[in-house]
Protein backbone atom coordinates (compact mmCIF):
# COMPACT_ATOMS: atom_id res chain seq x y z
CA UNK A 1 0.00 0.00 0.00
CA UNK A 2 1.31 3.47 -0.85
CA UNK A 3 0.64 4.88 2.61
CA UNK A 4 2.81 2.27 4.34
CA UNK A 5 6.19 3.33 5.67
CA UNK A 6 8.62 0.66 6.84
CA UNK A 7 11.09 1.59 9.55
CA UNK A 8 14.56 0.10 9.97
CA UNK A 9 13.12 -2.91 11.80
CA UNK A 10 10.68 -3.68 8.97
CA UNK A 11 7.56 -2.56 10.82
CA UNK A 12 4.90 -0.88 8.69
CA UNK A 13 3.39 2.43 9.73
CA UNK A 14 0.97 4.77 8.12
CA UNK A 15 3.12 7.84 7.56
CA UNK A 16 0.37 10.26 8.56
CA UNK A 17 0.27 8.80 12.09
CA UNK A 18 3.82 10.11 12.57
CA UNK A 19 2.87 13.74 11.83
CA UNK A 20 2.03 14.78 15.44
CA UNK A 21 5.36 13.49 16.76
CA UNK A 22 7.28 15.08 13.89
CA UNK A 23 5.44 18.37 14.40
CA UNK A 24 6.31 18.39 18.12
CA UNK A 25 9.95 17.62 17.32
CA UNK A 26 10.10 20.48 14.82
CA UNK A 27 8.27 23.01 17.01
CA UNK A 28 10.47 22.34 20.04
CA UNK A 29 13.83 22.35 18.21
CA UNK A 30 15.97 25.48 18.26
CA UNK A 31 16.20 27.06 14.81
CA UNK A 32 19.73 27.91 13.68
CA UNK A 33 18.79 31.24 12.11
CA UNK A 34 16.61 32.60 14.94
CA UNK A 35 18.17 30.87 17.94
CA UNK A 36 14.65 30.17 19.24
CA UNK A 37 12.06 27.44 18.84
CA UNK A 38 9.06 28.00 16.55
CA UNK A 39 6.79 27.58 19.60
CA UNK A 40 8.61 30.38 21.41
CA UNK A 41 8.27 32.69 18.41
CA UNK A 42 4.63 31.79 17.83
CA UNK A 43 3.25 31.58 21.38
CA UNK A 44 5.95 33.06 23.59
CA UNK A 45 6.54 29.86 25.55
CA UNK A 46 7.86 26.35 25.04
CA UNK A 47 5.64 23.37 25.82
CA UNK A 48 6.61 21.22 28.78
CA UNK A 49 7.90 17.89 27.54
CA UNK A 50 8.07 14.62 29.50
CA UNK A 51 11.86 14.93 29.66
CA UNK A 52 11.44 18.23 31.53
CA UNK A 53 9.90 16.38 34.50
CA UNK A 54 12.92 14.07 34.64
CA UNK A 55 15.52 16.83 34.71
CA UNK A 56 15.31 17.20 38.49
CA UNK A 57 16.46 13.58 38.82
CA UNK A 58 19.46 13.92 36.54
CA UNK A 59 22.88 14.09 38.11
CA UNK A 60 25.43 16.72 37.24
CA UNK A 61 27.91 15.73 34.61
CA UNK A 62 31.54 15.21 35.43
CA UNK A 63 33.49 18.50 35.76
CA UNK A 64 35.83 17.40 32.98
CA UNK A 65 32.85 17.05 30.62
CA UNK A 66 31.68 20.55 31.55
CA UNK A 67 35.15 21.92 30.91
CA UNK A 68 35.34 20.10 27.58
CA UNK A 69 32.02 21.63 26.52
CA UNK A 70 33.30 25.10 27.39
CA UNK A 71 36.46 24.49 25.39
CA UNK A 72 34.49 23.19 22.41
CA UNK A 73 32.22 26.24 22.53
CA UNK A 74 35.28 28.49 22.61
CA UNK A 75 36.80 26.65 19.63
CA UNK A 76 33.51 26.91 17.72
CA UNK A 77 33.24 30.65 18.42
CA UNK A 78 36.86 31.25 17.38
CA UNK A 79 36.35 29.23 14.18
CA UNK A 80 33.25 31.26 13.32
CA UNK A 81 35.12 34.51 13.97
CA UNK A 82 38.04 33.35 11.80
CA UNK A 83 35.67 32.48 8.96
CA UNK A 84 33.98 35.88 9.17
CA UNK A 85 37.37 37.60 9.18
CA UNK A 86 38.46 35.55 6.15
CA UNK A 87 35.31 36.51 4.24
CA UNK A 88 35.81 40.17 5.08
CA UNK A 89 39.45 39.97 3.98
CA UNK A 90 38.41 38.29 0.72
CA UNK A 91 35.88 41.07 0.06
CA UNK A 92 38.60 43.71 0.40
CA UNK A 93 40.80 42.11 -2.26
C-alpha positions in Angstrom: 0.0 0.0 0.0 1.3 3.5 -0.9 0.6 4.9 2.6 2.8 2.3 4.3 6.2 3.3 5.7 8.6 0.7 6.8 11.1 1.6 9.5 14.6 0.1 10.0 13.1 -2.9 11.8 10.7 -3.7 9.0 7.6 -2.6 10.8 4.9 -0.9 8.7 3.4 2.4 9.7 1.0 4.8 8.1 3.1 7.8 7.6 0.4 10.3 8.6 0.3 8.8 12.1 3.8 10.1 12.6 2.9 13.7 11.8 2.0 14.8 15.4 5.4 13.5 16.8 7.3 15.1 13.9 5.4 18.4 14.4 6.3 18.4 18.1 10.0 17.6 17.3 10.1 20.5 14.8 8.3 23.0 17.0 10.5 22.3 20.0 13.8 22.4 18.2 16.0 25.5 18.3 16.2 27.1 14.8 19.7 27.9 13.7 18.8 31.2 12.1 16.6 32.6 14.9 18.2 30.9 17.9 14.6 30.2 19.2 12.1 27.4 18.8 9.1 28.0 16.6 6.8 27.6 19.6 8.6 30.4 21.4 8.3 32.7 18.4 4.6 31.8 17.8 3.2 31.6 21.4 5.9 33.1 23.6 6.5 29.9 25.6 7.9 26.4 25.0 5.6 23.4 25.8 6.6 21.2 28.8 7.9 17.9 27.5 8.1 14.6 29.5 11.9 14.9 29.7 11.4 18.2 31.5 9.9 16.4 34.5 12.9 14.1 34.6 15.5 16.8 34.7 15.3 17.2 38.5 16.5 13.6 38.8 19.5 13.9 36.5 22.9 14.1 38.1 25.4 16.7 37.2 27.9 15.7 34.6 31.5 15.2 35.4 33.5 18.5 35.8 35.8 17.4 33.0 32.9 17.1 30.6 31.7 20.6 31.6 35.2 21.9 30.9 35.3 20.1 27.6 32.0 21.6 26.5 33.3 25.1 27.4 36.5 24.5 25.4 34.5 23.2 22.4 32.2 26.2 22.5 35.3 28.5 22.6 36.8 26.7 19.6 33.5 26.9 17.7 33.2 30.6 18.4 36.9 31.3 17.4 36.4 29.2 14.2 33.3 31.3 13.3 35.1 34.5 14.0 38.0 33.4 11.8 35.7 32.5 9.0 34.0 35.9 9.2 37.4 37.6 9.2 38.5 35.6 6.1 35.3 36.5 4.2 35.8 40.2 5.1 39.5 40.0 4.0 38.4 38.3 0.7 35.9 41.1 0.1 38.6 43.7 0.4 40.8 42.1 -2.3 
